[in-house]
């Protein structure tokens, strides 16, 4: 275990840490340049690691060379998942489950080598890593819930064309591109971790007492696993149990449930069809959660090896016959609107966006209103 301050050796320390990665690389950086991005792309392909990059998209920044759209294109083509967040300022690097780097350094030549920067690199400091990982997971989930923040190859090339046009306009002193503001997701709340009173407390990571349990909506499997629809089909629902006979729900390596704590409430949903044959997630059960632990992992190689144990589990009365008697997710979203999810509460997100917020998500945090609404369904 070690914590080290980086002053003038960012490039060597960061690139060495990235090069030794074996599982995942998660980066948050407003600005990114070609040279370090090219090195990262090589690492992704050579080490075959999962890479997620959250960055800032701004036409003016690209046109003036503060950041490079070509760097983002290369990383996307190398297999990195790229997300766009407005007004981003965080600089954070998470490598495997061991190394966290946070400070002032962007993923640029200046940030890693030329500028006066100060960062902290921590290795095998599990509690610090967990806090930073939760911060990243919170930010990522909120961005992915807003379709404007999910970057595609087509979108990248569209941005590049507009940047090229903006550069031409500058030479002609013309203006044909709307360059105001950032592109991407706009979060209604900031990603957070528990605050500590002093620097010493932060480094020692003294935990604070939890004051309120959270509530989650968990999606089992994915829409790709949805069975073909047949009229009047029967799909009984049954809880999953681990080898110890404990009720459990399962997660992939990519979506470990690190944010779920002891005593949190969880509602379970399956990708299926409603009574009218409409494809949608169906909420079928509720339970309480035991805290997630890294050792909660199946021995066999499978798509969803990690699990949390559940207790006081309760299925809706009729879903043991067929899950079509559960609660369609769209029904809850239409009833509550932006009060459905913690990430949408207080925003003006359109209903269509909210109806698709569950896509590519393993679990989402619900509001108190959503919890009360769903609990009432189990009392009917």
NORURUR-V645024 format. One record per backbone hydrogen bond with DSSP energy under -1.0 kcal/mol. NH is the residue of the N-H (numbers start at 1). CO is the residue of the C=O. E is the energy in kcal/mol with one decimal. If there is no record, write none. Layout:
nh = [NH NH]
co = [CO CO]
e = [E E]
This chain:
nh = [2 4 6 11 13 14 15 16 17 18 19 20 21 25 26 27 28 29 33 37 38 39 40 41 42 43 44 45 46 47 48 50 52 53 54 55 56 62 63 64 66 67 68 72 73 74 75 76 77 78 79 80 81 83 84 85 86 92 93 94 95 96 98 99 100 101 102 103 104 107 108 112 113 114 115 119 120 121 122 123 124 126 129 130 131 132 133 134 135 136 137 138 139 140 141 142 143 144 145 146 149 150 151 156 157 158 159 160 161 162 163 164 165 166 167 168 169 170 171 172 174 183 185 202 203 204 205 206 216 217 218 219 220 225 226 233 237 242 245 248 249 251 258 260 263 264 265 266 267 268 269 270 272 274 277 280 282 283 284 285 286 287 288 289 290 292 296 297 298 306 307 308 310 311 314 316 319 321 322 323 325 326 327 329 332 333 334 335 336 337 339 340 342 345 347 354 355 357 359 361 364 366 367 371 372 373 374 375 376]
co = [123 121 119 112 9 10 11 12 13 14 15 16 18 50 94 52 92 54 107 33 34 35 36 37 38 39 40 41 42 43 44 23 25 81 27 83 30 58 59 60 61 61 32 68 69 70 71 72 73 74 76 75 51 53 149 55 185 28 101 26 99 24 95 95 122 93 120 91 118 31 106 108 109 109 110 6 102 4 100 2 98 124 125 126 127 128 129 130 131 132 133 134 135 136 137 138 139 140 141 143 146 147 82 152 153 154 155 156 157 158 159 160 161 162 163 164 165 166 167 168 169 57 84 198 199 200 201 201 265 364 267 362 269 222 223 230 319 246 242 240 308 306 256 257 289 261 214 287 216 285 218 282 280 278 274 272 270 327 268 268 314 266 311 264 309 260 293 295 305 251 296 249 247 288 286 284 316 318 318 235 322 323 283 281 328 329 330 331 332 333 336 337 365 341 344 350 351 354 356 358 217 215 340 367 368 369 370 371 372]
e = [-2.0 -2.6 -3.2 -2.1 -2.0 -3.2 -2.4 -2.0 -2.0 -2.5 -2.5 -1.3 -1.5 -2.8 -2.9 -2.5 -3.0 -2.4 -1.8 -1.8 -2.9 -1.8 -2.3 -2.6 -1.9 -1.9 -2.6 -2.0 -2.6 -2.9 -1.1 -2.6 -2.0 -3.1 -2.8 -2.5 -1.1 -2.2 -2.9 -2.1 -1.7 -1.4 -2.7 -1.2 -2.0 -2.4 -1.9 -2.3 -2.4 -1.5 -1.1 -2.5 -2.8 -2.8 -2.5 -2.3 -2.9 -2.3 -2.6 -3.1 -2.8 -3.0 -1.8 -2.1 -2.2 -2.5 -2.2 -1.3 -1.2 -1.3 -1.7 -2.2 -1.8 -1.3 -3.5 -2.0 -2.9 -2.9 -2.7 -2.6 -1.9 -1.0 -2.7 -2.4 -2.0 -2.3 -2.9 -2.4 -1.9 -2.4 -2.8 -2.5 -2.2 -3.1 -2.6 -1.9 -2.1 -2.9 -1.3 -1.4 -2.5 -1.1 -1.8 -2.2 -2.0 -1.9 -2.5 -2.3 -2.0 -1.8 -2.4 -2.6 -2.1 -2.3 -2.2 -1.8 -2.4 -2.0 -1.4 -1.5 -3.0 -2.8 -2.4 -2.1 -2.4 -2.3 -1.5 -1.3 -2.1 -2.8 -3.1 -2.8 -2.8 -1.6 -1.3 -1.8 -2.2 -2.6 -2.2 -2.3 -1.8 -3.3 -1.8 -1.2 -3.1 -2.0 -2.2 -2.6 -2.5 -2.6 -2.8 -2.5 -2.2 -2.3 -2.0 -2.2 -3.1 -3.2 -2.8 -1.3 -2.7 -2.1 -2.5 -2.4 -2.6 -1.2 -2.2 -2.3 -2.5 -2.0 -1.7 -1.9 -3.2 -2.2 -2.9 -2.7 -1.3 -1.6 -1.5 -2.6 -1.7 -2.3 -2.5 -2.6 -1.1 -2.3 -2.7 -1.4 -2.3 -3.0 -1.8 -1.5 -2.1 -1.5 -2.1 -1.9 -2.5 -1.2 -1.6 -1.9 -2.1 -2.7 -1.7 -2.2 -2.6 -2.4 -2.6 -2.7 -1.7]
